[in-house]
Amino acid sequence: MLNNQSFKEEALKLVNWMTQYLEEVEHYPVLSNVKPGEIASEIPDTYPEEAEKFQKLFLDFEEKIMPGLTHWESPNFFAYFPASKSKASILAEMLTATLGVQGMVWATSPAATELEDKLMIWMQQLLGLPQAWSGSIQDTASNGTLNALLTAREKATNYQINQNGFREQPVFRIYCSEQAHSSIDKNVKIAGFGINNLVKIEVDESFALIPEKLEEAIKSDIEAGYQPLFVMNALGTTGSTAVDPLEKVGAICQKYNLWLHVDAAYSGAALIIPEFRWMSKGIEKADSFVFNPHKWLFTNFDCSLYYVKDKQALINTFSITPEYLKTENDDIVNNYRDWHIQLGRRFRSLKLWFVIRSFGAKKLRTIIQQHCDWALWLKQQIDEHNDFEMLAPVSVNLVCFRFNNRKISEEALNSFNEKLLKNINEAGKIYMTHTKLNGKYTIRWVGGHPELTKTHVEKAWQIVLDHACKLN
Ligand SMILES: *Cc1c(COP(=O)(O)O)cnc(C)c1O
């Protein structure tokens, strides 16, 4: 066990280690190349009965754990979506861990609740969201979307499913595009709707939902005796950051009185720049909105913002406070345990506060804009190159492309690009992932690290060219 003195000594050493890691991480192989089971074989099959020295523990971390890590913090990480953090955010996490505050209700740490209240307002302003909305910080977008489904369900049934279960209720239908994030599938199951009642709407050539197809589906469901309930509009899909036409989808939701949920988990970060607000045009029609600062707003995982138009419906859905336990304060403070599923909640507003203040909105906008500009630069290289092609429009900082020398079949192209990506990743200099768009194996490049430079982007493109040349 560490005492105060040894805690201090180890903590200082750790800070040195952290600083050195952040300085050196871009030279590490981005992707860990261990085999399945390799790390587990290094860890004893049972726990220690006696205390072990911290130094020994830390040595094991360095020797046994580090080799099995993928370096998400490397600026050469261009895979998935970033889980980008920043130095201010890391420091805030250290404080959060030290304080161990539980912010489940106002009284358990008034500052945790009140800072969160303010941060939700700051973010509303920063993202250009309707001022009348309310919200709280949650762990993930998946859970925000689950909250939206549950609240929509309860509001539509006058809270009857919470009370009596699904007996004698209509069969509800949920809609999203074919490109929507898989969390909607999971959530539809969890919320009790049944996966067969999730209707996936066809997308256009830019992979955005086709509103006419949505309306057709709603109409034919009504004719068949179903009850349309909920539409999820993607503001940046995971596959290609496609943007569903919010304004049109919103009009359809109003016409049929459906709950409109906006999934801006990733691309929401770009809304801090007014020029990107074409993506959120019509946002005032939404009933709920989710965005993850833990992806592209330099805030450590986890930090997901969930906003609703009808705060009372949200609280009615989740509140379990019996009338006799309500206090005077409840009318004037937020008790966030009633705003989502779990009771315990981390003090997440602190890191977001640190991030926004240490960068300032202006710098945040500059960085996000640069990432988008560099994505366009990369797109231009691809457009100008005979052997490469773009496979989706660039809306923010994700570039979907593939090698295509126009000499081989689609099938051969798929396996070529798969092999190309494998070779690039195994070499360890950069890391990218893939998706399939229209059956085409698609390489995804996404640059969202706060300290990314144009040089990193140029190097990445050169690496792609070199590997393609070698493989061709
Ligand atoms: C990442 C992502 C999610 C899920 O986010 P979590 O916070 O990991 O649950 C949902 N929707 C979109 C569009 C995403 O990109």
Ligand as a Chemical Component Dictionary entry (heavy atoms), coordinates in Angstrom:
data_LIG
# 
_chem_comp.id                   LIG 
_chem_comp.type                 NON-POLYMER 
_chem_comp.pdbx_formal_charge   0 
_chem_comp.three_letter_code    LIG 
# 
loop_
_chem_comp_atom.comp_id 
_chem_comp_atom.atom_id 
_chem_comp_atom.alt_atom_id 
_chem_comp_atom.type_symbol 
_chem_comp_atom.charge 
_chem_comp_atom.model_Cartn_x 
_chem_comp_atom.model_Cartn_y 
_chem_comp_atom.model_Cartn_z 
_chem_comp_atom.pdbx_ordinal 
LIG C1 C1 C 0 -19.004 6.395 -32.202 1  
LIG C2 C2 C 0 -20.405 6.569 -32.606 2  
LIG C3 C3 C 0 -21.445 6.155 -31.774 3  
LIG C4 C4 C 0 -21.217 5.405 -30.489 4  
LIG O1 O1 O 0 -20.498 6.147 -29.582 5  
LIG P1 P1 P 0 -20.187 5.601 -28.109 6  
LIG O2 O2 O 0 -19.987 6.855 -27.340 7  
LIG O3 O3 O 0 -18.969 4.778 -28.221 8  
LIG O4 O4 O 0 -21.369 4.816 -27.667 9  
LIG C5 C5 C 0 -22.730 6.421 -32.179 10 
LIG N1 N1 N 0 -22.976 7.063 -33.345 11 
LIG C6 C6 C 0 -21.992 7.467 -34.166 12 
LIG C7 C7 C 0 -22.335 8.174 -35.443 13 
LIG C8 C8 C 0 -20.675 7.228 -33.824 14 
LIG O5 O5 O 0 -19.700 7.616 -34.652 15 
# 
loop_
_chem_comp_bond.comp_id 
_chem_comp_bond.atom_id_1 
_chem_comp_bond.atom_id_2 
_chem_comp_bond.value_order 
_chem_comp_bond.pdbx_ordinal 
LIG C1 C2 SING 1  
LIG C2 C3 SING 2  
LIG C2 C8 DOUB 3  
LIG C3 C4 SING 4  
LIG C3 C5 DOUB 5  
LIG C4 O1 SING 6  
LIG O1 P1 SING 7  
LIG P1 O2 DOUB 8  
LIG P1 O3 SING 9  
LIG P1 O4 SING 10 
LIG C5 N1 SING 11 
LIG N1 C6 DOUB 12 
LIG C6 C7 SING 13 
LIG C6 C8 SING 14 
LIG C8 O5 SING 15 
# 
